[in-house]
Amino acid sequence: MNRRTYLASVCAAGVAATAGCSTISGSKTLSEPTVNTESSGRKALIFTENDEEVGHLSVDGSVTSGRIDLSTEIWHRGGTNVESIKLRVWMPETAMESPAEVAVVSPVEGDSSPPPSVALYTPDQALGTIIEITDLDDLADETISTLNLIVIPGSETATRLNIHTTIELSGGGTLSSDYTLDGELQLVYPHLSDK
């Protein structure tokens, strides 16, 4: 066998393998969070890796005049930054016939930069309303606790609220992992039917 041809083919394979390895990102999806329940209307999704918390979404809601006022908090561990937040909000009992109305009351805002980009829309192929937050700038490395929502049920009988979240975190370093936190909360507000 021609030694130069052999070495060229081995080197090419080595370069291809190295190139393949360099394209593999350190990205991990955490999609089996623990649900911490303080009450039926106050819960948190806790995302962990190797028994260490990577991040959490907590939601605290109360009923006022036939609507749900929600306050959310997103915490993530040091060394990570929030790249984007996506929440899908719906009331499963009436989602098809009369969807709930969802409003963002106070978008998140940083100390020294312009507010992030916030989009609110109804998806074509999924139930509910989607809230997407990107361009977080100086908020990316902070706990985000200023996103407040109002949900107005589409029916007097609806008392259950679902929130699906997808939070993208970047690791911030060459040896750090990027994370996608993906999970869903089911909250219950029985006082909605007392109107």
Helices and strands as residue ranges (DSSP letters): H 3-23, E 27-30, E 34-39, E 42-49, E 52-64, E 67-76, E 81-90, E 101-106, E 117-121, E 129-134, G 137-139, E 144-152, E 160-170, E 178-188, G 190-194
